[in-house]
Amino acid sequence: MESSDSRKDLPPPPAIIPADVVKTELGPTCEQTKKAATPKRVPMARRGYGAKGQRIQLLTNHFKVAVPKSNDHFYQYSVALFYEDGHPTDGKGIGRKVMDKVQETYDSELEGKQLAYDGEKTLFTNGSLPHNKLEFTVVLEDVSLTRGGDNDSSRGNGSPSESDQKRRKRPYHSKTIKVQISYATKIPVQAIAAVLQGQESEHFQEAVRVLDIVLRQNAARQGCLLVRQSFFHNNPRNFVELGGGVMGCRGFHSSFRAAQDGLSLNIDVSTTMIVKPGPVVDFLIMNQNVRDPYHIDWTKAKRMLKNLRIKTNHSNTEYKITGLTEKSCREQTFSLNQRSGRDGDGELQTIEVTVYDYFVNHRNMGLQYSADFPCINVGKPKRPSYFPLELCNLVSLQRYTKALSNLQRASLVEKSRQKPQERMRSLTDALRSSNYDADPMLRSSGISISAQFTQVEGRVLSAPRLKVGNGEDFFPRNGRWNFNNKKLVDPVKIEKWAIVNFSARCDIRYLCNNLIKCGDMKGISISNPFEVFEESPQFRRESAPVRVERMFEAIKSKLPGPPQFLLCILPERKNSDIYGPWKRKNLSDLGIVTQCIAPTKVNDQYLTNVLLKINAKLGGMNSLLSIEHAPSIPLVSKLPTLILGMDVSHGSPGHSDVPSIAAVVSSRHWPLISRYRASVRTQSQKVEMIANLFKPVAGTREDQGIIRESLLDFYSSSGKRKPDQIIIFRDGVSESQFIQVLNIELEQIIEACKFLDENWCPKFMVIVAQKNHHTKFFQSGSPDNVPPGTVIDNKVCHPRNNDFYMCAHAGMIGTTRPTHYHVLHDELGFSADDLQELVHSLSYVYQRSTTAISVVAPICYAHLAASQMTQFIKFNDLSDTSSSHGGVTVPGAVPVPELPRLHNNVSSSMFFC
């Protein structure tokens, strides 16, 4: 072991990235980079607490953490691992084995210090190690993930002879690793206490990150699969079949959070997808849904299996699949070194043998079906290493990262649900099995974790009163209402319309008659359709875009002019390939409002839901809040107020080449807050910050950004008034991106306003809505979910920032997931009660349903608009014009093609309903 106290030659400390940081491609311009270094705006502090509503005692899945008051520090060290020949180690997962061996072997040299290791290049200790530079050497026995891919299978350069095996025995089964540990920086434990007292601390995220790394290390030592801060045990009781060789694996999320009540450990149930362990051939048959191995598509199989790990029937060694052979097992040959003579003591000879012959005749292994199929290669390009298919078994706990089918996704959701009491039991068991109190690092730091759910006080807000037809008011009950014997508040009149049927089996006359009858009961006057267009059987086998074009040729030949509305009947309920090109043709090319349906059971409830969508798309309203009809919404009704909902949707797993879609919906017809329009743009893949809110065209006075469209529409629809107040609801960003939202996105919006009128200074409010978090609330002693309208702004909320949790909807299935609202910026001066009431009310203006929804309607509409416009990408050769020209500069980002623009006839409609 070597040591040195010199720090002057050390590299600068590596940056620690908080656990929830999502690295994006988005890079601001030079000017914005300067602003980001010293941000102009930071999240605001809490101004007060709400008081409205009926108080209710709740439990939450936060467990109180006791942190000692001390002046101790966490010391951070950089870790480098090398083989004897000086090459860095490259086996994934080897680092934890090495550092556990270091802890075990050199405990006295480490002065008994416990190590918290992140599995890669960083470790932490409570207090300093004896020296700033340390070097150790450890020997790992039975290393399965070795550098050269060494194993005992047949090789491209020959199988080792007996003498070779003796000479190489040690490298095959053990590895000598050199470990270098270098001091980087230190983090005061006191930073945690400072933030809990509402103070700013630059070291808080680093200190909590150390504790989160301790949790990961604890789980790794139990053999868990680690997915960020979620941990999955290798226990078949936690696995559920999803079909296609995919399984859902239930585990738990565990992370430390700063709260008003002190530091807490947030534990929640978590689910990930894994490949079904067992014989590789069985997995491929299930994955491709074929009868037997003879029907397997080996090109698909090669893509699917790459980088998965296997064990073989005759060895406990683990290998990583690098490919499949082009030739079959009986044809694939390799060079085998063997000695001549009866006793194998003659000259060394090299012979060519097939993989099949080697395993059957040289290894005496019976192979039943592998002869005609490719071999699995676990070697490297210049040093292949082959196994027959039937000897290979996929090991457990390997993540499945491809996109799920609709059936798999539905199955996962259904099988992941847990009622509140069941979830509480699962969380109690998870905390007990984790045994954090016995963790050496936590114990040495004096940190202890309570086993009790934290008690919090919530308040249940009253449901807002709704206005329907004939001036009638009514109160929703339990977050729900219906239109039985009621008319819509603003029904449309449908005169010029037609029905289009893409080969769906449907009684169209029955459907049409009942739709007209149901519409009449709701106040919608529907004339008989002008025509029913049935798809010609000769076009059914054509591509979807061709089928749509053929249908429109028939429509144009028979209709006297453009219809007001088209009802489209599709043969498949989910993922019909007709949907995308049909929507694009109607909304982008022709400007026709359309509603797609795939009816299975036509009844009054089904038809009412369809009519709610049709009415909203055609410019009607189904219901209004009484306070917007009056109008009497605090602050919002006094001055012209624009409400924005903003979201970015990214390609699903397995579709990483699809551009991200930014959607902004904006309110119109102030003082209403129930009518919206949408603008949608593409931007670089996986970029979260919206790049085209403000997009000036170089050398002109033109702005092609999203916000300009919203501002002009508000002005024209709200009696030629500019908004004096703009409330922004932003979805899908983590806490680490709040500064970017305030200093990049809000800045763009301000610039767009100034571009229209440099003397115009509206006031702004920015609220982030998060659904992707792990806080849940439970009623003590009750099997039911928390009531709709429940709001929590104490104890488990941030010690400084202005945030609250809202459960606006009635959780009918599983455990209610609250929405976590963060108020980042408020120039309007909302009180806590008025803001919480506004957010609650915005969950009741969703025109597609007769229930309160879990997040404010503008954000839901942004999701819908992005989702619907994404369908355009799948079936359209997009414009070559880059959507990254102008707006926020995205250095290094690949230009993405633009979406087709909506036709003027529908651009301000609620086409997304």
ABEGO torsion letter per residue (X at the ends): XBBBABAAABBBBBBBBBAABBBBABBBBAAAAAAAABBABBBBBBAEBBABEBBBBBBBABBBBBBBBBABBBBBBBBBBBBAAGBBBABBGAAAAAAAAAAAAAAAAAGGBBBBBAGBABBBBBEBBABABBBBBBBBBGBABBAAGBBABBBAAEBBBAAAAAAAAAAAABBBBBBBBBBABBBBAAAAAAAAAGBBBAAAAAAAAAAAAAAAAAAAAAGBBBBEABBBBBBAAABBBAEGGBBBBBBBBBBBBBBAAEBBBBBBBBBBBBBBBEBAAAAAAAAAGBABAAABBAAAAAAAABGBBBBBAABABBBBBAEBBABBAAABBBBBBBBBEAAGABBBBBBBBBAAAAAAAAAGBBBAAAAABBBBBABBAABBBBBBAAABBBBBGBBBABBBBAAAAAAAAAAABBBAAAAAAAAAAAAAAAGAAABAAAAAAGBBBBABBBBBBBBBBBBBBBBBBGGBBBBBBGGBBBABGBBBABBBBBABBBBBBBGBBBBAAAAAAAAAAAAAAAGBBBBBBABBBBBBAAAAABBAAAAAAAAAAAAAAABABBBABBBBBBABABGBAAAAAAAAAAAAAAGBBBBBBBBABBBAAAAAAAAAAAAAAAGBBABBBAAAAOBABBGAAABBBBBBBBBBBBBBBGBAABBBBBBBBBBBGOABAABBBBBBBBBBBGBABBAAABBBBBGBABBABAAAAAAAAAAAAAGGBBBABBBBBBBGBBAAAAAAAAAAAAAAAAAAAAAABAABBBBBBBBBBBABBABBBBBBGBABBBBBGBBBABGABBAABBBBBBBABBBABEBBBBBBBBBABBAAGBBAAAAAAAAAAAAAABAABABBBABBAAAAAAAAAAAAAAAAAAABBBBABBAABEEBBBBGBBBBBBBBBBBAAAAABBAAX
